[in-house]
């Protein structure tokens, strides 16, 4: 419980530090928030590692997977913050990671019935990293939409200072989508190669939705390359693809594990 409390408090401290910085008249040059953020990420990872060590298997069930995705998002946000950009991202990501770490620590531990082999573990880790990267891309898309809307209405809010220029934000958005798309591609390929008995494992719907998400993300990247897509169109495509991906993984896990109580 001490480790869990320290994780949550570290995340919240980083978020508050960043939130206060957004309200300052000028962008704060200090990066003191990186200390509690880095500590929170390390403690969050330790929380999962200790749980896996205690149970002797890697827990990747619903709440554990949510917590791990938020851990990946927090780690990527912290790494991006070292470059001095995207303070606003941490204001959203760190409280989310705190809540999901708390839920996992209190309610999310499930004993894996059979240890996963390295092939399935590789597939699972690629999937979680892809979801974390593309979830950040979805947040960047929302920020891009909000920034463009505020500038169009000539509403100069304090939080705008925490965002890079719109062109730089869109470039970061598409770089994130590009990396996430590569990871999602690797996830689908390892799934085809390493996952047996697709029908028996109730994975058809997950595969179909993931493939649809992959096609939407791929279409967006192609549209960006060929037609220079940006703005609201890029936001719509990004959020649609992310919604499909959430339904594919967490939607199916929610139904199977929390509604039908099929754990294994």
C-alpha positions in Angstrom: 0.0 0.0 0.0 2.9 2.3 0.7 4.3 1.8 -2.8 0.8 2.4 -4.3 0.3 5.6 -2.4 3.8 6.8 -3.3 3.0 6.1 -7.0 -0.3 8.0 -6.9 1.1 11.0 -5.0 4.1 11.3 -7.3 1.9 11.3 -10.4 -0.4 13.9 -8.8 2.6 16.0 -7.7 3.9 16.1 -11.3 0.5 17.0 -12.7 0.0 19.8 -10.1 3.5 21.2 -10.9 2.7 21.2 -14.6 -0.8 22.7 -14.1 0.6 25.6 -12.1 3.2 26.2 -14.8 0.5 26.5 -17.4 -1.0 29.4 -15.4 2.2 31.5 -15.2 2.5 34.6 -17.4 5.4 33.0 -19.3 6.3 29.4 -20.0 8.3 28.2 -17.0 11.9 27.2 -17.9 12.2 24.9 -14.9 11.7 21.2 -15.4 11.4 20.2 -11.8 8.2 18.2 -12.6 10.4 15.6 -14.3 11.6 14.4 -10.9 8.2 13.4 -9.5 7.1 12.2 -13.0 10.2 10.0 -13.3 9.7 8.7 -9.8 6.1 7.9 -10.5 6.9 5.9 -13.6 9.6 3.9 -11.8 7.2 3.2 -8.8 4.4 2.3 -11.2 6.6 -0.2 -13.0 7.8 -1.6 -9.7 4.2 -2.1 -8.6 3.6 -4.4 -11.6 7.0 -6.2 -11.3 6.4 -7.0 -7.6 2.9 -8.4 -8.4 4.3 -10.6 -11.2 7.1 -11.8 -9.0 4.6 -12.7 -6.3 2.2 -14.6 -8.6 4.9 -16.1 -10.8 3.2 -15.0 -14.0 2.6 -11.8 -16.0 -0.9 -10.4 -15.3 -2.3 -8.8 -18.4 -6.0 -8.9 -17.5 -8.3 -5.9 -17.8 -7.3 -3.6 -15.0 -3.6 -4.7 -15.3 -3.6 -3.9 -19.0 -5.2 -0.5 -18.5 -2.6 0.3 -15.8 0.2 -0.8 -18.1 -1.0 1.3 -21.0 -1.2 4.3 -18.7 2.3 3.5 -17.5 3.5 3.5 -21.1 1.7 6.8 -21.8 3.3 8.3 -18.6 6.8 7.1 -19.6 6.5 8.5 -23.1 5.1 11.8 -21.8 8.1 12.1 -19.4 10.5 11.4 -22.2 8.9 13.9 -24.4 8.9 16.4 -21.6 12.7 16.3 -21.4 12.7 18.1 -24.7 10.7 21.0 -23.1 7.4 20.4 -25.0 4.0 19.3 -24.2 3.5 20.2 -20.6 -0.3 20.1 -21.2 0.0 16.4 -22.1 1.3 15.6 -18.6 -1.6 17.4 -17.0 -4.0 14.9 -18.5 -1.8 11.8 -18.6 -0.4 11.8 -15.1 -3.8 12.0 -13.2 -5.1 9.2 -15.6 -2.1 7.0 -14.8 -2.6 7.7 -11.0 -6.2 6.6 -11.1 -5.5 3.5 -13.2 -2.6 2.5 -11.0 -4.8 2.9 -7.9 -7.6 0.8 -9.4 -5.1 -1.9 -10.4 -3.4 -1.8 -7.0 -6.7 -2.1 -5.1 -8.8 -4.3 -7.4 -6.9 -5.4 -10.5 -4.7 -8.4 -9.4 -5.7 -11.6 -11.2 -3.8 -14.8 -11.1 -2.8 -15.9 -14.6 -3.8 -19.5 -15.0 -1.0 -20.5 -17.3 2.3 -18.5 -17.8 2.5 -17.0 -21.2 5.3 -18.1 -23.6 7.8 -15.6 -24.9 5.9 -15.4 -28.3 2.6 -14.4 -26.7 4.4 -12.1 -24.3 6.1 -10.4 -27.2 2.7 -10.0 -28.9 1.2 -8.6 -25.7 4.0 -6.1 -25.1 3.9 -4.8 -28.6 0.2 -4.4 -28.3 0.4 -2.5 -25.1 3.2 -0.2 -26.4 1.1 0.4 -29.6 -2.0 1.3 -27.6 0.1 3.7 -25.3 1.6 5.4 -28.3 -1.6 5.8 -30.3 -3.5 6.9 -27.1 -1.0 9.7 -26.8 -1.6 10.5 -30.5 -5.4 10.7 -29.8 -4.7 13.2 -27.0 -2.5 15.2 -29.3 -5.3 15.2 -31.9 -7.7 16.6 -29.3 -5.2 19.2 -28.3 -4.7 20.1 -32.0 -8.5 20.5 -32.5 -8.8 22.6 -29.3 -5.9 24.8 -30.3 -7.1 25.4 -33.8 -10.6 26.2 -32.5 -9.3 28.6 -29.9 -7.1 30.4 -32.4 -9.9 30.6 -35.0 -12.1 32.3 -32.4 -9.2 34.5 -31.2 -9.6 33.0 -27.7 -6.1 33.1 -26.2 -6.3 30.9 -23.2 -3.4 30.4 -20.7 -3.2 26.7 -21.6 -2.2 27.6 -25.2 1.2 28.6 -23.9 1.7 25.0 -22.8 1.3 23.8 -26.4 3.8 24.1 -29.3 2.8 26.0 -32.4 0.0 24.3 -34.4 2.3 23.2 -37.2 4.7 21.6 -34.7 1.8 20.0 -32.8 0.5 18.4 -36.0 4.0 17.2 -37.0 4.3 15.6 -33.5 0.8 14.1 -34.0 1.7 12.4 -37.2 5.1 11.2 -35.9 3.3 9.6 -33.0 0.8 8.0 -35.4 3.6 6.7 -37.6 5.4 5.1 -34.7 2.2 3.7 -33.3 1.2 2.3 -36.7 4.5 0.4 -37.0 4.0 -1.0 -33.5 0.4 -1.9 -34.4 1.6 -3.6 -37.6 4.0 -5.7 -35.6 1.3 -6.5 -33.1 -1.0 -7.8 -35.9 1.8 -9.8 -37.5 2.9 -11.5 -34.3 -0.8 -12.2 -33.6 -1.1 -14.0 -36.9 2.2 -15.9 -36.3 1.9 -16.8 -32.6 -1.8 -17.0 -31.7 -3.4 -20.3 -32.4 -7.1 -21.3 -32.5 -8.4 -17.9 -33.2 -12.0 -19.0 -33.1 -11.7 -21.0 -29.9 -10.0 -18.1 -28.1 -12.8 -15.7 -29.0 -10.4 -13.4 -30.7 -12.1 -12.9 -34.1 -13.9 -9.7 -33.1 -10.7 -8.3 -31.6 -8.7 -9.1 -34.7 -11.3 -7.6 -37.0 -11.6 -4.3 -35.0 -7.8 -4.1 -34.7 -7.5 -4.6 -38.5 -10.1 -1.9 -39.1 -8.2 0.5 -36.8 -4.9 -0.4 -38.7 -6.6 0.4 -42.0 -7.9 3.8 -40.7 -4.5 4.8 -39.3 -2.9 3.7 -42.5 -5.4 5.6 -44.6 -4.7 8.7 -42.5 -1.0 8.4 -43.0 -1.5 7.9 -46.7 -3.8 10.9 -47.0 -1.2 13.0 -45.1 1.5 11.9 -47.5 -0.5 12.2 -50.7 -2.9 15.0 -50.0 -1.5 16.8 -47.0 -4.4 16.0 -44.7 -4.4 18.0 -41.5 -6.8 19.8 -39.1 -10.2 18.5 -38.4 -10.0 15.7 -40.9 -6.9 14.3 -39.3 -8.5 14.6 -35.8 -11.6 12.7 -37.0 -9.6 9.9 -38.5 -7.3 9.6 -35.5 -10.2 9.4 -33.0 -12.1 7.0 -35.1 -9.1 4.7 -35.4 -8.4 4.9 -31.7 -12.1 4.2 -30.8 -11.9 1.0 -32.9 -8.6 0.0 -31.2 -10.1 0.6 -27.7 -13.1 -1.5 -28.6 -10.9 -4.2 -30.0 -8.8 -4.7 -26.9 -10.4 -3.2 -23.8 -14.0 -3.6 -25.1 -13.5 -7.4 -25.6 -11.6 -7.7 -22.3 -14.3 -6.0 -20.4 -17.0 -8.3 -21.8 -15.1 -11.5 -21.5 -13.5 -10.9 -18.1 -15.9 -8.6 -16.2 -19.2 -9.5 -17.7 -18.8 -13.2 -18.7 -16.1 -13.8 -16.1 -13.9 -15.8 -18.4 -10.4 -15.4 -17.0 -7.5 -17.3 -18.4 
